[in-house]
């Protein structure tokens, strides 16, 4: 996702617990906590201007020098749209069916060099570095990212109680764990002191340890004459280099001052703590081998690189929850589209990107890294805030009046005989829509052009009693409040009460909001889960059918999210077949429907994952 406006984001996956988000395309941004105040004590912001300017210039010079030493683009180069090919690019072109080209406003783009079949591997890439998420640190091996199931052997460090290894990695990994161990015990405290994300600091440390030493960095070739900045391909998997990762965008000029301040403090504490732990170890040779070879400024730049380019990694089961974060330089070359033609999923520490449809030669390869079942304004705002670009993909470029996106935010027109939807006039006619713009805008029907204006003098509908149906600017907030109340009960796992509230929500707002409206859609998955929790597979399967119908209309194409919902449907068919109250005739029909549905799951997973199997729990 090397777009000029923003590099690729890390993508998290769908959890069927709440929906309510796209399976493998959800973004994760490791932002630090927002500062609640400018500075402690009075007058802190009133320093002498000349002193402040001098400090800023010195800091800028330090960062530029650090970027130069690391081999990264400077702020000026990034702003000017300078994009260089990564060192291993030619190796990628020899082994995978695409190349990188540079296009105006898009930056680096992955372009197919030949026709690509659905399900074909576009890139298989080993992570330059990865770290398990803190809340899931026991889910995978910290050395190979292998899934540690209930029956798998695992070893947890008894000292730091954070690092966990599988049986295969235990012995080798523990030899290099001593320096990590001392820092790991203090990372939580460092994160609190600096108001910085703990996982971000952990990832910066992991990436810094991959940096070649000063002598290695200056040595361009190995003893056998090969360029060490170029990776290798083994058994169809690309092993990129640290230098490949440094070729990614960092958007230093677009990061907030508060974020930079937190990260600077966090990196300073991280570096001093790490070097102190090496000094305490007392082994000079080990100190030389495991030194970070990085300044605070270099660590800050790595933090920006991680924040912009980290990808979610995780299990491929029903929930597809990402449990780790990794850097994959060439996966990051695939730009975002709200109509993607590729998807990705990790196996261990390797990320696989596969085509989800047949792709013609010279077409751009795209993935998605946000929830795609959202109104256009929400999607664009999400990408602008987290990835610093305005999405101009075909779905976002189509006029809203003819796009299916209008249904995700539209209210049904109340004019007799009209089957159109009312949309905010600002959204209907604006080129750059933002989700928060013009909350009291007039609303206009896409078919009959009827306009409803909250500021218009006199009655909106002469001789007619006003209801929420006729006031969409009140209807939508009312729906949001009703849905939020129901979800609050659902998250408390009070499924019986939540089901009542969710069904009431659908009854109150169906026929007022468009059937594809995002609020109605978001209510369906928790409602399906409530039905299943109460043993009502019949109603659960009915809601699952509606979910699948919505997904296939709004997001045509294959995805793991689609496979997950088909799997749920197949399970509910099986439950209905085995129910005591089911007749033999109906049981036979339900079993057949279950088999057909599971076959659909296998077909989707074979395309998206290369495995024609059912998802494990």
C-alpha positions in Angstrom: 0.0 0.0 0.0 2.6 2.4 -0.9 0.3 5.2 -1.9 1.7 8.6 -2.2 -0.8 9.8 0.3 -0.3 7.0 2.8 1.5 3.6 3.1 -0.3 0.5 3.9 -1.9 -0.1 7.3 -2.0 -3.0 9.4 -5.2 -5.0 9.1 -7.1 -6.7 11.7 -9.8 -9.3 11.2 -13.4 -9.9 11.8 -14.6 -11.0 15.2 -18.1 -12.4 14.9 -18.7 -11.4 18.5 -19.7 -7.9 17.6 -19.6 -8.0 13.8 -19.2 -6.1 12.8 -16.2 -5.4 10.9 -14.5 -6.7 7.8 -12.7 -9.9 8.4 -9.1 -9.3 7.2 -9.3 -5.7 6.3 -9.6 -3.8 9.5 -6.9 -1.2 10.2 -4.9 -1.2 13.5 -2.9 2.0 14.2 -0.6 1.9 17.2 -1.3 5.5 18.3 -0.1 6.7 21.7 -2.7 8.0 24.1 -3.7 11.6 23.5 -2.2 14.2 25.8 -4.8 15.9 27.9 -2.8 19.1 28.5 -0.1 21.1 26.8 2.5 21.2 29.5 2.8 21.1 33.3 3.1 24.4 35.1 2.2 27.9 34.0 3.9 29.7 31.1 5.3 26.5 29.5 4.1 27.4 26.1 5.4 31.0 26.3 9.1 30.3 25.9 11.3 32.8 24.0 10.6 32.4 20.3 14.2 32.3 19.3 15.1 29.6 21.8 12.2 27.5 20.7 13.1 27.9 17.0 16.7 27.0 17.7 15.6 23.8 19.5 13.3 22.8 16.7 16.0 23.4 14.1 18.4 21.2 16.1 15.8 18.5 16.5 15.0 18.6 12.7 18.7 18.3 11.9 19.1 15.3 14.2 16.1 13.5 12.7 17.3 14.3 9.1 20.7 12.9 10.0 19.1 9.8 11.6 17.0 9.3 8.5 20.0 9.6 6.3 22.0 7.1 8.3 19.1 4.6 8.3 18.6 5.1 4.6 15.1 6.6 4.9 13.6 9.4 2.9 13.7 12.8 4.5 10.5 14.8 5.2 11.2 17.0 2.2 11.7 14.0 -0.1 8.5 12.4 1.1 6.5 15.6 0.7 7.9 16.0 -2.8 6.6 12.6 -3.8 10.0 10.9 -4.0 9.6 7.1 -4.2 12.4 4.7 -4.7 12.3 1.0 -5.5 13.1 -1.3 -2.6 16.4 -3.1 -2.8 14.8 -6.6 -3.4 12.4 -5.3 -6.1 14.0 -7.1 -9.0 14.1 -10.3 -7.0 10.4 -10.0 -6.4 9.8 -9.4 -10.2 11.7 -12.6 -11.0 9.6 -14.7 -8.6 6.1 -13.2 -8.5 3.7 -11.9 -11.2 3.9 -8.2 -10.6 6.2 -5.2 -10.7 6.2 -1.8 -9.1 5.6 1.4 -11.0 5.3 5.0 -9.8 2.1 6.9 -10.6 1.0 10.5 -9.9 -0.9 10.8 -6.6 -0.7 7.0 -6.2 3.0 6.7 -5.5 4.4 3.1 -5.8 1.8 0.7 -7.3 1.9 -3.1 -7.7 1.0 -3.9 -11.4 0.4 -7.4 -12.7 3.0 -8.4 -15.3 0.7 -11.2 -16.6 -2.8 -12.5 -16.1 -3.3 -13.8 -12.6 -5.9 -16.4 -11.7 -8.2 -16.2 -8.7 -6.5 -18.0 -5.7 -2.9 -17.5 -7.1 -0.3 -16.3 -4.7 0.7 -12.7 -5.5 3.4 -12.5 -2.8 4.5 -14.7 0.1 6.7 -12.7 2.4 8.5 -13.4 5.7 8.2 -10.7 8.3 11.2 -8.5 8.7 10.2 -8.3 12.4 7.0 -9.1 14.4 5.7 -8.9 17.9 2.6 -10.6 19.4 0.0 -8.1 20.8 0.2 -7.8 24.6 -3.3 -9.1 25.2 -2.5 -12.1 23.0 1.1 -12.8 24.0 0.4 -16.4 24.9 -1.4 -17.2 21.7 1.6 -17.6 19.4 5.3 -18.4 19.6 7.4 -15.2 19.9 10.1 -16.6 17.7 8.1 -18.1 14.7 4.5 -16.9 15.3 3.3 -20.5 15.3 -0.2 -20.8 16.8 0.0 -22.2 20.3 -3.2 -24.2 20.6 -4.6 -25.8 23.8 -2.7 -29.0 23.0 0.6 -27.4 21.9 3.7 -27.4 24.1 4.8 -23.9 25.1 7.4 -22.5 27.4 6.9 -19.1 29.1 9.8 -17.2 30.5 9.5 -17.5 34.3 11.2 -14.1 34.8 9.5 -11.6 32.5 6.3 -13.8 32.1 5.7 -12.3 28.7 7.7 -14.2 26.1 6.4 -17.6 25.1 8.1 -20.1 22.8 7.0 -23.3 21.0 9.0 -26.5 21.6 10.9 -26.2 18.3 12.1 -22.6 19.0 12.6 -22.8 22.8 16.3 -23.7 23.0 17.6 -21.4 20.4 15.4 -18.4 21.3 16.2 -18.5 25.0 19.9 -18.0 24.2 19.1 -14.6 22.9 16.4 -13.7 25.3 18.4 -12.3 28.3 18.6 -8.7 27.1 15.0 -8.8 25.9 13.9 -10.2 29.3 15.3 -7.3 31.4 13.6 -4.7 29.1 10.3 -6.7 28.8 9.8 -6.5 32.5 10.0 -2.7 32.4 8.1 -1.9 29.1 4.8 -1.5 30.8 6.2 1.1 33.1 8.1 2.8 30.3 4.8 3.0 28.3 3.0 4.6 31.3 5.8 7.1 31.9 5.9 8.2 28.3 2.2 7.9 27.5 3.3 5.7 24.6 1.8 2.4 23.3 3.5 -0.6 24.8 3.2 -2.7 21.7 4.7 0.1 19.6 7.8 0.2 21.9 8.1 -3.5 21.8 8.0 -3.5 18.0 10.5 -0.7 17.8 12.9 -2.8 19.9 12.3 -5.9 17.7 13.0 -3.9 14.5 16.0 -2.1 15.9 17.6 -5.5 16.8 17.3 -6.4 13.1 19.4 -3.4 12.1 22.9 -4.3 10.9 25.8 -3.0 13.0 27.7 0.0 11.9 30.4 -2.1 10.1 27.7 -4.3 8.4 25.7 -1.2 7.4 28.7 0.4 5.6 29.7 -2.9 4.0 27.7 -3.2 0.8 28.7 -6.7 -0.1 29.3 -10.0 1.7 32.4 -12.0 1.4 31.0 -13.9 -1.6 30.2 -10.7 -3.4 26.4 -10.6 -2.9 24.6 -7.4 -1.9 23.4 -7.8 1.7 20.7 -5.3 1.1 18.9 -7.7 -1.2 16.8 -10.5 0.2 16.4 -14.1 -0.8 13.6 -16.4 -2.0 13.4 -19.9 -0.4 10.6 -22.4 -1.3 8.5 -19.6 -2.8 8.8 -17.3 0.2 10.5 -13.9 0.0 12.8 -13.1 2.9 13.2 -9.3 2.7 16.0 -7.3 4.4 16.1 -4.5 7.0 16.9 -2.2 4.1 13.7 -3.1 2.3 11.7 -2.1 5.4 13.6 1.2 5.5 12.4 2.0 2.0 8.8 2.4 3.2 7.1 5.7 3.8 7.0 7.1 7.4 4.9 10.3 7.0 7.1 12.1 9.5 5.6 15.5 8.5 2.0 14.3 9.1 2.4 12.9 12.6 1.0 15.0 15.5 3.3 16.9 17.8 1.8 15.1 20.8 2.4 11.7 19.3 6.0 12.6 18.5 6.6 13.9 22.0 5.3 10.6 23.6 7.3 8.5 21.2 10.5 10.5 21.8 10.2 10.0 25.5 9.3 6.4 25.1 12.3 5.7 22.8 14.7 7.5 25.1 13.6 5.4 28.1 13.7 2.3 26.0 17.2 2.9 24.8 18.6 3.8 28.2 16.9 0.8 29.8 18.1 -1.6 27.1 21.7 -0.4 27.2 21.6 -0.5 31.0 20.5 -4.1 30.9 23.4 -5.0 28.7 25.8 -3.3 31.0 24.5 -5.2 34.0 25.0 -8.5 32.1 28.8 -7.9 32.2 29.6 -9.8 29.0 31.4 -7.4 26.7 31.1 -9.7 23.6 27.3 -10.1 24.1 27.1 -6.3 24.6 28.7 -5.8 21.2 26.6 -8.4 19.5 23.2 -7.3 20.9 23.6 -3.5 21.0 20.8 -1.6 19.2 23.3 0.4 17.1 20.6 3.1 17.2 20.1 6.6 18.5 16.9 8.0 20.1 16.2 9.8 16.8 16.6 6.5 14.8 14.3 4.7 17.1 11.7 7.5 16.7 11.9 7.0 12.9 11.4 3.3 13.3 8.3 4.0 15.4 6.9 6.1 12.6 7.7 3.3 10.1 5.9 0.8 12.3 2.9 3.0 12.9 2.4 3.5 9.2 3.2 0.0 7.9 2.5 -2.7 10.5 0.2 -5.5 9.4 -2.0 -7.6 11.6 -1.1 -11.3 11.8 -3.2 -14.1 13.3 -5.2 -17.2 13.3 -7.3 -18.3 10.3 -10.2 -19.7 12.4 -13.7 -18.5 12.7 -12.8 -15.1 14.3 -9.7 -14.4 12.3 -8.5 -12.2 15.1 -5.1 -10.7 14.6 -2.8 -11.6 17.5 0.5 -10.2 16.3 1.9 -7.3 14.2 4.5 -7.6 11.5 6.4 -5.5 8.9 6.2 -6.9 5.4 7.8 -4.4 2.9 6.4 -5.9 -0.3 3.0 -6.6 1.0 3.0 -2.9 1.7 3.5 -2.2 -2.0 -0.2 -3.1 -2.6 -2.4 0.0 -2.4 -5.8 0.2 -0.9 -9.1 0.0 -2.7 -12.6 -0.2 -1.4 -13.1 -2.8 -4.2 -10.0 -4.9 -3.7 -8.9 -7.8 -6.0 -6.6 -9.4 -3.5 -6.7 -10.4 0.2 -4.0 -11.5 2.6 -3.6 -13.9 5.6 -0.6 -15.0 7.6 0.7 -18.5 8.3 3.2 -18.3 11.1 5.5 -15.4 10.4 4.8 -15.5 6.6 2.2 -13.3 5.0 0.4 -14.6 1.9 -1.4 -12.3 -0.5 -3.7 -14.1 -3.0 -5.9 -12.9 -5.8 -9.6 -13.1 -5.0 -10.6 -12.9 -8.7 -9.1 -13.2 -12.1 -6.8 -10.2 -12.7 -5.8 -9.0 -16.2 -2.3 -8.1 -17.1 -1.3 -4.4 -16.4 -4.1 -4.2 -13.7 -3.2 -2.7 -10.3 -3.2 -5.2 -7.4 -5.1 -3.8 -4.4 -6.1 -5.0 -0.9 -8.3 -3.3 1.6 -7.3 -2.3 5.1 -10.5 -0.8 6.5 -14.0 -2.0 7.2 -15.7 -1.8 3.8 -19.2 -2.0 5.0 -19.3 1.7 6.0 -20.7 4.8 4.3 -18.3 6.5 1.9 -17.7 9.5 4.2 -16.7 7.2 7.1 -14.3 5.2 5.0 -12.6 8.3 3.5 -12.3 9.9 6.9 -10.8 6.7 8.4 -8.2 6.6 5.7 -7.5 10.3 5.9 -7.0 10.2 9.7 -4.9 7.0 9.9 -3.2 6.8 6.5 -3.1 10.4 5.4 -4.7 10.1 2.0 -8.0 10.8 0.3 -9.3 7.5 -1.3 -10.0 7.8 -5.0 -10.6 4.2 -5.8 -13.4 3.3 -8.3 -16.0 2.8 -5.5 -15.2 6.2 -3.9 -15.0 8.0 -7.3 -18.4 6.9 -8.6 -21.0 9.6 -8.1 -22.9 8.9 -4.9 -26.3 9.3 -6.6 -25.6 6.1 -8.6 -23.4 4.2 -6.1 -24.5 1.5 -3.8 -22.8 3.5 -1.1 -25.9 5.8 -0.9 -27.9 2.9 0.6 -25.5 2.5 3.5 -26.4 6.0 4.9 -29.8 6.7 3.2 -33.3 7.0 4.7 -36.3 5.9 2.7 -38.1 8.8 0.9 -41.5 9.5 2.4 -43.0 10.9 -0.9 -45.9 8.6 -1.9 -44.9 6.3 -4.8 -41.2 7.1 -4.6 -38.7 4.3 -3.9 -35.7 6.6 -3.5 -33.5 7.4 -0.5 -33.0 10.6 1.3 -29.3 11.6 1.6 -27.6 14.7 3.0 -27.3 17.2 0.2 -23.7 17.8 1.2 -22.9 14.1 0.7 -24.9 13.8 -2.5 -23.2 16.6 -4.3 -19.8 17.0 -2.6 -16.6 15.6 -4.1 -14.8 15.2 -0.9 -17.2 13.9 1.7 -16.2 13.7 5.4 -18.3 11.8 7.9 -18.8 14.8 10.3 -19.6 17.4 7.7 -22.9 19.3 7.9 -24.8 17.4 10.5 -27.8 19.8 9.9 -27.6 19.7 6.2 -30.7 19.5 4.0 -31.6 16.1 2.8 -32.5 15.3 -0.9 -34.1 12.2 -2.5 -31.9 10.5 -5.1 -34.9 9.8 -7.4 -37.6 12.4 -7.0 -35.2 15.2 -5.9 -37.5 16.1 -3.0 -35.6 18.3 -0.5 -36.2 18.3 3.3 -34.5 21.2 5.0 -34.3 21.4 8.9 -33.9 25.2 8.5 -36.7 25.8 6.1 -39.3 28.3 7.3 -42.9 27.0 7.6 -44.1 23.4 7.7 -42.0 20.8 5.8 -45.2 18.9 4.8 -48.3 21.2 4.9 -51.3 19.5 6.4 -49.2 16.5 7.6 -48.1 15.6 11.1 -44.3 15.5 11.4 -42.7 12.2 12.5 -39.2 10.9 12.6 -39.8 9.5 9.1 -40.0 13.0 7.7 -37.0 14.3 9.7 -34.0 12.2 8.8 -31.6 14.5 10.8 -33.4 13.2 13.9 -34.2 9.7 12.7 -30.5 8.7 12.2 -29.4 9.9 15.7 -32.4 8.2 17.3 -31.4 4.9 15.5 -27.8 5.3 16.7 -28.9 5.8 20.3 -31.2 2.8 20.2 -28.5 0.6 18.6 -25.9 1.7 21.2 -28.2 0.9 24.1 -28.9 -2.6 22.7 -25.2 -3.2 22.1 -24.4 -2.2 25.7 -26.6 -5.0 26.9 -25.2 -7.4 24.3 -21.6 -6.8 25.5 -22.6 -7.7 29.0 -23.6 -11.1 27.5 -27.2 -10.7 28.5 -28.3 -12.4 25.3 -32.0 -12.7 26.1 -32.4 -9.0 26.9 -30.1 -8.0 24.1 -32.2 -10.0 21.6 -35.3 -8.2 22.7 -33.7 -4.8 22.3 -32.1 -5.6 18.9 -35.3 -7.0 17.5 -37.1 -3.9 18.7 -34.5 -1.8 17.0 -35.0 -3.5 13.7 -38.7 -3.3 14.0 -38.6 0.5 14.8 -36.2 1.5 12.0 -36.7 -1.1 9.2 -38.9 0.7 6.6 -37.4 4.0 7.6 -33.7 3.4 7.0 -32.7 1.7 3.7 -32.4 -2.2 4.2 -28.7 -1.9 3.5 -28.1 0.9 6.0 -25.0 0.3 8.1 -26.9 0.6 11.3 -29.4 -2.2 10.4 -26.5 -4.3 9.1 -24.5 -3.8 12.3 -27.4 -5.1 14.4 -27.7 -8.4 12.5 -24.6 -10.3 13.7 -25.1 -9.7 17.4 -28.7 -10.6 16.9 -27.7 -13.8 15.1 -25.3 -14.6 18.0 -28.1 -14.0 20.6 -30.3 -16.5 18.7 -27.6 -19.1 18.7 -26.8 -18.6 22.4 -30.5 -19.2 23.1 -30.6 -22.3 20.9 -32.8 -20.7 18.2 -31.0 -21.9 15.1 -34.0 -21.2 12.9 -34.1 -17.5 13.6 -30.3 -17.4 13.7 -30.1 -18.8 10.2 -32.7 -16.3 9.0 -30.6 -13.4 10.2 -27.4 -15.0 8.7 -29.1 -15.1 5.3 -29.8 -11.4 5.5 -26.2 -10.7 6.5 -24.9 -12.7 3.5 -27.3 -11.0 1.2 -26.2 -7.5 2.3 -22.5 -8.5 2.1 -22.8 -9.9 -1.5 -24.7 -6.8 -2.6 -22.4 -4.2 -1.1 -19.0 -6.0 -1.4 -19.1 -8.3 -4.4 -16.2 -10.7 -4.4 -14.7 -13.3 -2.1 -13.4 -12.6 1.4 -12.8 -14.5 4.7 -15.6 -12.6 6.3 -18.0 -14.1 3.7 -16.6 -17.6 4.4 -17.1 -17.1 8.1 -20.7 -16.2 7.8 -21.4 -19.1 5.4 -19.7 -21.4 8.0 -22.1 -20.1 10.7 -25.0 -20.7 8.4 -23.8 -24.3 7.7 -23.5 -24.9 11.5 -27.0 -23.7 12.1 -28.4 -26.0 9.3 -26.6 -28.9 11.0 -28.1 -27.9 14.4 -31.6 -27.8 12.9 -31.1 -31.2 11.3 -30.1 -32.7 14.7 -32.9 -31.1 16.7 -35.4 -33.6 18.2 -38.3 -31.6 16.9 -37.2 -31.8 13.3 -38.9 -34.4 11.1 -36.9 -36.8 9.0 -37.8 -35.0 5.8 -36.7 -31.7 7.1 -33.6 -33.1 8.7 -32.6 -34.6 5.3 -33.1 -31.2 3.7 -31.1 -29.3 6.4 -28.2 -31.8 6.1 -28.1 -31.2 2.3 -28.2 -27.5 2.8 -25.4 -27.7 5.4 -23.2 -29.8 3.0 -23.8 -27.3 0.2 -23.0 -24.4 2.5 -19.8 -25.9 3.8 -18.7 -26.6 0.3 -19.1 -22.9 -0.4 -16.9 -22.2 2.6 -14.2 -24.5 1.4 -14.3 -22.9 -2.1 -13.9 -19.4 -0.7 -11.1 -20.5 1.7 -9.2 -22.2 -1.1 -9.2 -19.0 -3.0 -8.3 -16.7 -0.1 -6.1 -19.1 1.9 -5.0 -21.8 -0.5 -6.8 -24.3 1.8 -10.1 -26.0 1.0 -10.9 -26.7 4.6 -13.3 -25.5 7.3 -12.1 -22.9 9.8 -10.9 -24.3 13.1 -12.4 -22.9 16.3 
